[in-house]
Amino acid sequence: MNLYISKRHLEVFMEAARAGTMSAAADVLCVTQPAVSQSIAELEQQLGVRLFDRVKRRLSLTYAGEVFLDHVRRINSIFLEAGFRMEAIAELREERLRIGASMTIGSFMLPERLRTFSAAYPGIRAALVVDNTARIREGLLNNQLDMAVVEGPLEHPDLITRFLSRDPLCVVCAADHPWSTRNRITGDEIAAENFIMREEGSGTRHIIEGLFTRYGIEHLVGHIINNIEGIKKAVAAGLGITVLPAIAVADEVRRGDLAVLEMEGVDLSREFRYALHKDKVRSPVLKVWIEHLKENSIPE
């Protein structure tokens, strides 16, 4: 059966069933009585059944009409619910937001931003995925993420990135390391140390290697660890030195577990950027989340 039943057909049918006459239904619907009659006739032709008995100019539902009315009421209820849900989404009383973040940002920056955002918009279900920059890029390209905040480059023609804030990096060593009493070191001193590095695909690794190449700093990678917590513990245990975001080691420095230093003549900093697919719809929820990030970004 090939049916074409419009919402208007259903509205006319429901009103005719309620009012009991074509003319009464026409008055409520602000149309002519022939328009109501034609709509009912079209509906009956489409369905292949009679929906009304017409006795003494009164409309009475046939058995088929009673069955159809039951379904139409459920359809109408679904339409109303859909309308209410769409209104809630448009007004940000209900929504979904899938956020990707590279390791540093997801661990140390976004949790507090998400807490304040959720307090302001309790109906928005914000899901955070924290992974290395390469995997976050794939999530954006496959539309598994609505947007992302990263520290590494996302070089792809389908992705758009925008500056959010700067993030200071620092050389990190154990509290009992000979450097721990100093404020700064030279790039040449790095070469004599065991350097602990993030894994391939990490935005942090990409930035550090780029800085070292730019400034001609030699380094020997002794250990590769794919998370910041593991790197901090390895450094604290005396297994080597590293470069990490200052925000990631603030607690350990306060406790005296780690020491941080600057590097002479080297700008150890990077950019935090937000990214999304160039074809992604800029929905209201995306706009308010990005504004929230800008207003609460880490100061330069």
Protein Blocks (a to p, Z undefined) as FASTA:
>chain_A
ZZdddfklmmmmmmmmmnopaklmmmmnopafklmmmmmmmmmmmnopafbdceehiacd
dfklmmmmmmmmmmmmmmmmmmmmmmmmmnopaccddddddfklmmmmmmmmmmmmmmmm
mmbccddddddfklmmmmmmnopafbdcdfbdcddfkbccddfbdcdddddddfkbmklm
pmbdcfklmmmpccddddehiaklmmmmmmmmmnopacddfbdcfbfklmmmmmmnopac
cdddfklmmmmmmnopaccdddehiacdddddddddfklccdfklmmmmmmmmmmcccZZ
